[in-house]
């Protein structure tokens, strides 16, 4: 099936789902801090193991976007539904003050967006995206239903010429703009728990008054180079400290977000976890 046919099919499914959806349910308390663990799903009578964000449909849920393309540089509505066996899902748990976290990033890790769409009563999630640069992007719907964490992914195309950017080399410091610098400490390992500590500086001075952002001191999204396998974890109560499980060796791009002086700021790092010696 070509791209145009796929988009037409997605639109038809979305229209049918939205027509049959029912009113939204109430939200629960925040649950879960990470979806780093591999997930199990049934496939042709067998149980397979996957990683979050690699599939558009998994564990009985499907991400159904209304479109697969956006025009560059123009604020454009982006709508989608999470479809289960009974149609569009309308009951989502609250995780870190939101029922849906939408992550958008180009496949060369440029143009990172962390957004929080609004859901209508029929299960349609809607937001406005402004993507300035052409390219092939990945959209991640990060949500919790009945206490279970799910991350589904779909491609999004922004037409136009573009040149992929090389993955930056690993570094222990990153620029977060407006005079903010972030330093990373900690050893990253593959197939085990890694402890990561971030220190924020502004104009060279350590920042100690970081407020909560979406119920935590910070949020960390990690994407594996090559397939964009997805990890989203949150800082502990008092510091920008994180525990993360990198499933394999290789290169990962980290996106740390925190709030200070009334603005959400993003610092990006490349890390290369290695297999532990046995």
Residue pairs with C-beta under 8 A, 6 or more apart in sequence:
1 9
3 68
3 157
6 68
7 67
7 68
7 69
10 64
10 65
10 66
10 67
10 68
11 66
11 67
13 64
13 83
14 64
14 65
14 66
14 79
14 80
14 81
17 64
17 81
17 83
17 87
17 88
17 123
18 81
18 88
18 122
18 123
18 124
19 122
20 87
20 88
21 81
21 87
21 88
21 90
21 121
21 122
21 123
21 124
22 87
22 90
22 121
22 122
22 123
23 90
23 121
24 90
24 91
24 119
24 120
24 121
24 123
25 90
25 91
25 92
26 91
27 92
27 93
27 94
27 99
28 93
28 94
28 147
29 93
29 94
30 93
30 94
30 95
30 96
30 97
30 215
31 93
31 94
31 95
31 144
31 147
32 95
32 144
32 147
32 149
33 233
33 234
34 149
34 231
34 232
34 233
34 234
34 243
34 244
34 245
35 52
35 142
35 149
35 150
35 151
35 230
35 231
35 232
36 52
36 231
36 233
36 244
36 245
36 246
36 247
37 245
38 49
38 50
38 51
38 247
39 49
39 50
39 51
39 52
39 58
39 59
40 47
40 48
40 49
40 50
41 47
41 48
41 50
41 55
41 58
41 59
42 48
50 58
51 224
51 229
51 230
51 247
52 149
52 150
52 151
52 229
52 230
52 231
52 232
53 138
53 140
53 151
53 152
53 153
53 223
53 228
53 229
53 230
54 153
54 227
54 228
54 229
54 230
55 152
55 153
56 62
56 63
56 152
56 153
56 154
57 63
57 152
58 150
58 152
59 148
59 150
60 84
60 85
61 82
61 83
61 84
61 89
61 145
61 150
61 152
62 82
62 83
62 84
62 152
63 80
63 81
63 82
63 83
63 139
63 141
63 152
63 153
63 154
64 80
64 81
64 82
64 83
65 78
65 79
65 80
65 139
65 154
65 156
66 78
66 79
66 80
67 78
67 79
68 154
68 155
68 156
68 157
69 156
69 157
69 158
69 159
70 76
70 78
70 129
70 131
70 156
70 157
70 158
71 158
71 159
72 131
72 132
72 133
72 134
72 158
72 159
72 160
73 130
73 131
73 132
74 130
75 128
75 129
75 130
76 128
76 129
76 130
77 126
77 127
77 128
78 117
78 126
78 127
78 128
78 129
78 139
79 124
79 125
79 126
80 117
80 124
80 125
80 139
80 141
80 154
81 88
81 89
81 123
81 124
81 125
82 88
82 89
82 92
82 123
82 125
82 141
82 143
82 145
82 152
83 89
87 123
88 122
88 123
88 124
89 123
89 145
90 119
90 121
90 122
90 123
91 145
92 99
92 100
92 119
92 143
92 144
92 145
93 99
93 143
93 144
93 145
93 146
93 147
94 144
95 101
95 143
95 144
95 149
96 214
96 215
96 216
96 219
96 234
97 214
97 215
98 116
98 214
99 119
99 143
100 116
100 117
100 119
100 125
100 141
100 142
100 143
101 114
101 115
101 116
101 141
101 142
101 143
101 232
102 113
102 114
102 115
102 116
102 117
102 125
102 127
102 139
102 140
102 141
102 142
103 112
103 113
103 114
103 115
103 139
103 140
103 142
103 221
103 230
103 232
104 111
104 112
104 113
104 115
104 129
104 131
104 137
104 138
104 139
104 140
104 156
105 111
105 112
105 113
105 137
105 138
105 223
105 228
105 255
106 133
106 135
106 136
106 137
106 138
107 135
107 136
107 137
107 138
107 164
107 228
108 135
108 164
108 165
108 166
108 167
109 165
109 167
109 223
109 225
109 253
109 268
110 133
110 135
110 165
111 131
111 132
111 133
111 135
111 137
112 221
112 255
112 266
112 268
113 129
113 131
114 219
114 221
114 255
114 257
114 266
115 127
115 129
116 127
117 125
117 126
117 127
118 125
118 126
118 127
119 125
119 126
120 126
125 141
131 137
131 158
133 158
133 160
133 162
134 158
134 159
134 160
134 161
134 162
135 157
135 158
135 160
135 162
135 164
136 155
136 156
136 157
136 158
137 155
137 156
137 157
137 158
138 153
138 154
138 155
138 156
138 228
139 153
139 154
139 155
139 156
140 151
140 152
140 153
140 230
141 150
141 151
141 152
141 153
141 154
142 150
142 151
142 230
142 232
143 149
143 150
143 151
144 150
151 230
151 232
153 228
153 230
167 225
167 251
167 253
167 270
168 268
168 270
169 270
170 269
170 270
170 271
170 272
171 269
171 270
172 183
172 184
172 185
173 181
173 182
173 183
173 184
174 181
174 182
174 184
174 256
174 267
174 268
174 269
175 181
175 267
176 182
176 200
176 265
176 266
176 267
177 265
177 266
178 263
178 265
179 202
179 203
180 200
180 201
180 202
180 207
180 260
180 265
180 267
181 200
181 201
181 202
181 204
182 198
182 199
182 200
182 201
182 256
182 267
183 198
183 199
183 201
184 196
184 197
184 198
184 254
184 269
184 271
185 196
185 197
185 198
185 199
186 194
186 195
186 196
186 197
187 194
187 195
188 194
188 196
188 244
188 246
188 252
188 271
188 272
188 273
189 246
189 273
189 274
189 275
189 276
190 246
190 247
190 248
190 249
190 250
190 273
190 274
190 275
190 276
191 245
191 246
191 247
191 248
191 249
191 275
191 276
192 245
192 276
193 243
193 244
193 245
194 243
194 244
194 245
194 246
194 273
195 241
195 242
195 243
196 220
196 241
196 242
196 243
196 244
196 254
197 239
197 240
197 241
197 242
198 218
198 240
198 241
198 242
198 256
198 258
198 267
199 206
199 240
200 206
200 207
200 210
200 240
200 258
200 260
201 207
202 260
207 260
209 260
210 217
210 218
210 240
210 258
210 259
210 260
211 259
211 260
212 259
213 219
213 257
213 258
213 259
213 264
215 234
216 234
216 235
216 237
217 235
217 236
217 237
217 238
217 239
217 240
217 258
218 234
218 235
218 240
218 242
218 256
218 257
218 258
219 232
219 233
219 234
219 235
219 256
219 257
219 258
220 231
220 232
220 233
220 234
220 235
220 242
220 244
220 254
220 255
220 256
220 257
221 230
221 231
221 232
221 254
221 255
221 257
222 230
222 231
222 232
222 233
222 244
222 246
222 252
222 253
222 254
222 255
222 271
223 229
223 230
223 231
223 252
223 253
223 255
224 246
224 247
224 248
224 250
224 251
224 252
225 250
225 251
225 252
225 253
226 250
226 251
229 247
231 244
231 245
231 246
233 242
233 243
233 244
234 242
235 241
235 242
236 242
240 256
240 258
246 252
246 271
246 273
248 273
249 272
249 273
249 274
249 275
250 272
250 273
251 270
251 271
251 272
252 270
252 271
252 272
252 273
253 268
253 269
253 270
254 268
254 269
254 270
254 271
255 266
255 267
255 268
256 266
256 267
256 268
256 269
257 264
257 265
257 266
258 264
258 265
259 265
